[in-house]
Amino acid sequence: MKWQEVRQQYPETWVIIEALEAYEKKHKWIVNDISVINQYNNVMDAMKHYKSLHKNNPLRDILVANTENQELDISIQHWVCVRGNS
């Protein structure tokens, strides 16, 4: 499913989605195929379910998004961790 199809089927709501097909381009995550896991009226309920899903399977590409957004704009941040000696 494409983001525009998700927006049409689930208007003005929060959704938990899984990226089935995606790639990185210019520090953005481009998602070509989406599966909707669930929809919510408020972000707090969506985030609670997202945390549970992510905890049980952290390797799945699961996101929370609001269908009021025209585009699915996902920036990628690469973290560099420096560990000091104690």
Phi and psi in radians as a Rosetta constraint file:
Dihedral C 1 N 2 CA 2 C 2 CIRCULARHARMONIC -1.633 0.35
Dihedral N 2 CA 2 C 2 N 3 CIRCULARHARMONIC 2.803 0.35
Dihedral C 2 N 3 CA 3 C 3 CIRCULARHARMONIC -1.034 0.35
Dihedral N 3 CA 3 C 3 N 4 CIRCULARHARMONIC -0.698 0.35
Dihedral C 3 N 4 CA 4 C 4 CIRCULARHARMONIC -1.114 0.35
Dihedral N 4 CA 4 C 4 N 5 CIRCULARHARMONIC -0.589 0.35
Dihedral C 4 N 5 CA 5 C 5 CIRCULARHARMONIC -1.195 0.35
Dihedral N 5 CA 5 C 5 N 6 CIRCULARHARMONIC -0.699 0.35
Dihedral C 5 N 6 CA 6 C 6 CIRCULARHARMONIC -1.066 0.35
Dihedral N 6 CA 6 C 6 N 7 CIRCULARHARMONIC -0.781 0.35
Dihedral C 6 N 7 CA 7 C 7 CIRCULARHARMONIC -1.057 0.35
Dihedral N 7 CA 7 C 7 N 8 CIRCULARHARMONIC -0.656 0.35
Dihedral C 7 N 8 CA 8 C 8 CIRCULARHARMONIC -1.256 0.35
Dihedral N 8 CA 8 C 8 N 9 CIRCULARHARMONIC -0.717 0.35
Dihedral C 8 N 9 CA 9 C 9 CIRCULARHARMONIC -1.335 0.35
Dihedral N 9 CA 9 C 9 N 10 CIRCULARHARMONIC -0.498 0.35
Dihedral C 9 N 10 CA 10 C 10 CIRCULARHARMONIC -2.239 0.35
Dihedral N 10 CA 10 C 10 N 11 CIRCULARHARMONIC 1.189 0.35
Dihedral C 10 N 11 CA 11 C 11 CIRCULARHARMONIC -1.215 0.35
Dihedral N 11 CA 11 C 11 N 12 CIRCULARHARMONIC 2.464 0.35
Dihedral C 11 N 12 CA 12 C 12 CIRCULARHARMONIC 0.870 0.35
Dihedral N 12 CA 12 C 12 N 13 CIRCULARHARMONIC 0.930 0.35
Dihedral C 12 N 13 CA 13 C 13 CIRCULARHARMONIC -2.595 0.35
Dihedral N 13 CA 13 C 13 N 14 CIRCULARHARMONIC 2.939 0.35
Dihedral C 13 N 14 CA 14 C 14 CIRCULARHARMONIC -1.640 0.35
Dihedral N 14 CA 14 C 14 N 15 CIRCULARHARMONIC 2.406 0.35
Dihedral C 14 N 15 CA 15 C 15 CIRCULARHARMONIC -2.279 0.35
Dihedral N 15 CA 15 C 15 N 16 CIRCULARHARMONIC 2.558 0.35
Dihedral C 15 N 16 CA 16 C 16 CIRCULARHARMONIC -1.741 0.35
Dihedral N 16 CA 16 C 16 N 17 CIRCULARHARMONIC 2.179 0.35
Dihedral C 16 N 17 CA 17 C 17 CIRCULARHARMONIC -2.176 0.35
Dihedral N 17 CA 17 C 17 N 18 CIRCULARHARMONIC 2.737 0.35
Dihedral C 17 N 18 CA 18 C 18 CIRCULARHARMONIC -2.070 0.35
Dihedral N 18 CA 18 C 18 N 19 CIRCULARHARMONIC 2.257 0.35
Dihedral C 18 N 19 CA 19 C 19 CIRCULARHARMONIC -1.377 0.35
Dihedral N 19 CA 19 C 19 N 20 CIRCULARHARMONIC 2.004 0.35
Dihedral C 19 N 20 CA 20 C 20 CIRCULARHARMONIC -1.569 0.35
Dihedral N 20 CA 20 C 20 N 21 CIRCULARHARMONIC -0.538 0.35
Dihedral C 20 N 21 CA 21 C 21 CIRCULARHARMONIC -2.468 0.35
Dihedral N 21 CA 21 C 21 N 22 CIRCULARHARMONIC 2.074 0.35
Dihedral C 21 N 22 CA 22 C 22 CIRCULARHARMONIC -2.673 0.35
Dihedral N 22 CA 22 C 22 N 23 CIRCULARHARMONIC 2.805 0.35
Dihedral C 22 N 23 CA 23 C 23 CIRCULARHARMONIC -2.647 0.35
Dihedral N 23 CA 23 C 23 N 24 CIRCULARHARMONIC 2.867 0.35
Dihedral C 23 N 24 CA 24 C 24 CIRCULARHARMONIC -1.729 0.35
Dihedral N 24 CA 24 C 24 N 25 CIRCULARHARMONIC 2.388 0.35
Dihedral C 24 N 25 CA 25 C 25 CIRCULARHARMONIC -2.607 0.35
Dihedral N 25 CA 25 C 25 N 26 CIRCULARHARMONIC 2.068 0.35
Dihedral C 25 N 26 CA 26 C 26 CIRCULARHARMONIC 0.904 0.35
Dihedral N 26 CA 26 C 26 N 27 CIRCULARHARMONIC 0.893 0.35
Dihedral C 26 N 27 CA 27 C 27 CIRCULARHARMONIC 1.105 0.35
Dihedral N 27 CA 27 C 27 N 28 CIRCULARHARMONIC 0.392 0.35
Dihedral C 27 N 28 CA 28 C 28 CIRCULARHARMONIC -2.155 0.35
Dihedral N 28 CA 28 C 28 N 29 CIRCULARHARMONIC 2.643 0.35
Dihedral C 28 N 29 CA 29 C 29 CIRCULARHARMONIC -1.770 0.35
Dihedral N 29 CA 29 C 29 N 30 CIRCULARHARMONIC 2.019 0.35
Dihedral C 29 N 30 CA 30 C 30 CIRCULARHARMONIC -1.720 0.35
Dihedral N 30 CA 30 C 30 N 31 CIRCULARHARMONIC 2.050 0.35
Dihedral C 30 N 31 CA 31 C 31 CIRCULARHARMONIC -1.840 0.35
Dihedral N 31 CA 31 C 31 N 32 CIRCULARHARMONIC 2.082 0.35
Dihedral C 31 N 32 CA 32 C 32 CIRCULARHARMONIC -1.688 0.35
Dihedral N 32 CA 32 C 32 N 33 CIRCULARHARMONIC -0.485 0.35
Dihedral C 32 N 33 CA 33 C 33 CIRCULARHARMONIC -2.400 0.35
Dihedral N 33 CA 33 C 33 N 34 CIRCULARHARMONIC 2.247 0.35
Dihedral C 33 N 34 CA 34 C 34 CIRCULARHARMONIC -2.213 0.35
Dihedral N 34 CA 34 C 34 N 35 CIRCULARHARMONIC 2.510 0.35
Dihedral C 34 N 35 CA 35 C 35 CIRCULARHARMONIC -2.064 0.35
Dihedral N 35 CA 35 C 35 N 36 CIRCULARHARMONIC 2.267 0.35
Dihedral C 35 N 36 CA 36 C 36 CIRCULARHARMONIC -1.510 0.35
Dihedral N 36 CA 36 C 36 N 37 CIRCULARHARMONIC 2.195 0.35
Dihedral C 36 N 37 CA 37 C 37 CIRCULARHARMONIC -1.547 0.35
Dihedral N 37 CA 37 C 37 N 38 CIRCULARHARMONIC -0.777 0.35
Dihedral C 37 N 38 CA 38 C 38 CIRCULARHARMONIC -2.891 0.35
Dihedral N 38 CA 38 C 38 N 39 CIRCULARHARMONIC 2.888 0.35
Dihedral C 38 N 39 CA 39 C 39 CIRCULARHARMONIC -2.183 0.35
Dihedral N 39 CA 39 C 39 N 40 CIRCULARHARMONIC 2.692 0.35
Dihedral C 39 N 40 CA 40 C 40 CIRCULARHARMONIC -2.500 0.35
Dihedral N 40 CA 40 C 40 N 41 CIRCULARHARMONIC 2.652 0.35
Dihedral C 40 N 41 CA 41 C 41 CIRCULARHARMONIC -1.426 0.35
Dihedral N 41 CA 41 C 41 N 42 CIRCULARHARMONIC -0.438 0.35
Dihedral C 41 N 42 CA 42 C 42 CIRCULARHARMONIC -2.369 0.35
Dihedral N 42 CA 42 C 42 N 43 CIRCULARHARMONIC 2.693 0.35
Dihedral C 42 N 43 CA 43 C 43 CIRCULARHARMONIC -1.183 0.35
Dihedral N 43 CA 43 C 43 N 44 CIRCULARHARMONIC -0.539 0.35
Dihedral C 43 N 44 CA 44 C 44 CIRCULARHARMONIC -1.121 0.35
Dihedral N 44 CA 44 C 44 N 45 CIRCULARHARMONIC -0.734 0.35
Dihedral C 44 N 45 CA 45 C 45 CIRCULARHARMONIC -1.144 0.35
Dihedral N 45 CA 45 C 45 N 46 CIRCULARHARMONIC -0.712 0.35
Dihedral C 45 N 46 CA 46 C 46 CIRCULARHARMONIC -1.091 0.35
Dihedral N 46 CA 46 C 46 N 47 CIRCULARHARMONIC -0.780 0.35
Dihedral C 46 N 47 CA 47 C 47 CIRCULARHARMONIC -1.165 0.35
Dihedral N 47 CA 47 C 47 N 48 CIRCULARHARMONIC -0.629 0.35
Dihedral C 47 N 48 CA 48 C 48 CIRCULARHARMONIC -1.078 0.35
Dihedral N 48 CA 48 C 48 N 49 CIRCULARHARMONIC -0.792 0.35
Dihedral C 48 N 49 CA 49 C 49 CIRCULARHARMONIC -1.206 0.35
Dihedral N 49 CA 49 C 49 N 50 CIRCULARHARMONIC -0.683 0.35
Dihedral C 49 N 50 CA 50 C 50 CIRCULARHARMONIC -1.015 0.35
Dihedral N 50 CA 50 C 50 N 51 CIRCULARHARMONIC -0.814 0.35
Dihedral C 50 N 51 CA 51 C 51 CIRCULARHARMONIC -1.036 0.35
Dihedral N 51 CA 51 C 51 N 52 CIRCULARHARMONIC -0.705 0.35
Dihedral C 51 N 52 CA 52 C 52 CIRCULARHARMONIC -1.138 0.35
Dihedral N 52 CA 52 C 52 N 53 CIRCULARHARMONIC -0.796 0.35
Dihedral C 52 N 53 CA 53 C 53 CIRCULARHARMONIC -1.088 0.35
Dihedral N 53 CA 53 C 53 N 54 CIRCULARHARMONIC -0.792 0.35
Dihedral C 53 N 54 CA 54 C 54 CIRCULARHARMONIC -1.152 0.35
Dihedral N 54 CA 54 C 54 N 55 CIRCULARHARMONIC -0.665 0.35
Dihedral C 54 N 55 CA 55 C 55 CIRCULARHARMONIC -1.109 0.35
Dihedral N 55 CA 55 C 55 N 56 CIRCULARHARMONIC -0.700 0.35
Dihedral C 55 N 56 CA 56 C 56 CIRCULARHARMONIC -1.327 0.35
Dihedral N 56 CA 56 C 56 N 57 CIRCULARHARMONIC -0.470 0.35
Dihedral C 56 N 57 CA 57 C 57 CIRCULARHARMONIC -2.654 0.35
Dihedral N 57 CA 57 C 57 N 58 CIRCULARHARMONIC 1.416 0.35
Dihedral C 57 N 58 CA 58 C 58 CIRCULARHARMONIC -1.185 0.35
Dihedral N 58 CA 58 C 58 N 59 CIRCULARHARMONIC -0.208 0.35
Dihedral C 58 N 59 CA 59 C 59 CIRCULARHARMONIC -1.524 0.35
Dihedral N 59 CA 59 C 59 N 60 CIRCULARHARMONIC -0.191 0.35
Dihedral C 59 N 60 CA 60 C 60 CIRCULARHARMONIC -1.270 0.35
Dihedral N 60 CA 60 C 60 N 61 CIRCULARHARMONIC 2.504 0.35
Dihedral C 60 N 61 CA 61 C 61 CIRCULARHARMONIC -1.562 0.35
Dihedral N 61 CA 61 C 61 N 62 CIRCULARHARMONIC 1.409 0.35
Dihedral C 61 N 62 CA 62 C 62 CIRCULARHARMONIC -1.874 0.35
Dihedral N 62 CA 62 C 62 N 63 CIRCULARHARMONIC 2.425 0.35
Dihedral C 62 N 63 CA 63 C 63 CIRCULARHARMONIC -2.380 0.35
Dihedral N 63 CA 63 C 63 N 64 CIRCULARHARMONIC 2.745 0.35
Dihedral C 63 N 64 CA 64 C 64 CIRCULARHARMONIC -1.929 0.35
Dihedral N 64 CA 64 C 64 N 65 CIRCULARHARMONIC 2.297 0.35
Dihedral C 64 N 65 CA 65 C 65 CIRCULARHARMONIC -2.505 0.35
Dihedral N 65 CA 65 C 65 N 66 CIRCULARHARMONIC 2.743 0.35
Dihedral C 65 N 66 CA 66 C 66 CIRCULARHARMONIC -1.866 0.35
Dihedral N 66 CA 66 C 66 N 67 CIRCULARHARMONIC 2.245 0.35
Dihedral C 66 N 67 CA 67 C 67 CIRCULARHARMONIC -1.306 0.35
Dihedral N 67 CA 67 C 67 N 68 CIRCULARHARMONIC -0.039 0.35
Dihedral C 67 N 68 CA 68 C 68 CIRCULARHARMONIC -1.268 0.35
Dihedral N 68 CA 68 C 68 N 69 CIRCULARHARMONIC -0.326 0.35
Dihedral C 68 N 69 CA 69 C 69 CIRCULARHARMONIC -1.299 0.35
Dihedral N 69 CA 69 C 69 N 70 CIRCULARHARMONIC 2.253 0.35
Dihedral C 69 N 70 CA 70 C 70 CIRCULARHARMONIC -1.074 0.35
Dihedral N 70 CA 70 C 70 N 71 CIRCULARHARMONIC -0.751 0.35
Dihedral C 70 N 71 CA 71 C 71 CIRCULARHARMONIC -2.092 0.35
Dihedral N 71 CA 71 C 71 N 72 CIRCULARHARMONIC 2.677 0.35
Dihedral C 71 N 72 CA 72 C 72 CIRCULARHARMONIC -1.601 0.35
Dihedral N 72 CA 72 C 72 N 73 CIRCULARHARMONIC 1.587 0.35
Dihedral C 72 N 73 CA 73 C 73 CIRCULARHARMONIC -1.747 0.35
Dihedral N 73 CA 73 C 73 N 74 CIRCULARHARMONIC 1.847 0.35
Dihedral C 73 N 74 CA 74 C 74 CIRCULARHARMONIC -2.116 0.35
Dihedral N 74 CA 74 C 74 N 75 CIRCULARHARMONIC 1.907 0.35
Dihedral C 74 N 75 CA 75 C 75 CIRCULARHARMONIC -1.466 0.35
Dihedral N 75 CA 75 C 75 N 76 CIRCULARHARMONIC 2.558 0.35
Dihedral C 75 N 76 CA 76 C 76 CIRCULARHARMONIC -1.875 0.35
Dihedral N 76 CA 76 C 76 N 77 CIRCULARHARMONIC 2.262 0.35
Dihedral C 76 N 77 CA 77 C 77 CIRCULARHARMONIC -2.022 0.35
Dihedral N 77 CA 77 C 77 N 78 CIRCULARHARMONIC 2.164 0.35
Dihedral C 77 N 78 CA 78 C 78 CIRCULARHARMONIC -1.661 0.35
Dihedral N 78 CA 78 C 78 N 79 CIRCULARHARMONIC 2.166 0.35
Dihedral C 78 N 79 CA 79 C 79 CIRCULARHARMONIC -1.693 0.35
Dihedral N 79 CA 79 C 79 N 80 CIRCULARHARMONIC 2.364 0.35
Dihedral C 79 N 80 CA 80 C 80 CIRCULARHARMONIC -1.953 0.35
Dihedral N 80 CA 80 C 80 N 81 CIRCULARHARMONIC 2.201 0.35
Dihedral C 80 N 81 CA 81 C 81 CIRCULARHARMONIC -1.973 0.35
Dihedral N 81 CA 81 C 81 N 82 CIRCULARHARMONIC 2.232 0.35
Dihedral C 81 N 82 CA 82 C 82 CIRCULARHARMONIC -1.974 0.35
Dihedral N 82 CA 82 C 82 N 83 CIRCULARHARMONIC 2.233 0.35
Dihedral C 82 N 83 CA 83 C 83 CIRCULARHARMONIC -1.893 0.35
Dihedral N 83 CA 83 C 83 N 84 CIRCULARHARMONIC 2.247 0.35
Dihedral C 83 N 84 CA 84 C 84 CIRCULARHARMONIC -1.632 0.35
Dihedral N 84 CA 84 C 84 N 85 CIRCULARHARMONIC 2.762 0.35
Dihedral C 84 N 85 CA 85 C 85 CIRCULARHARMONIC -1.507 0.35
Dihedral N 85 CA 85 C 85 N 86 CIRCULARHARMONIC 2.409 0.35
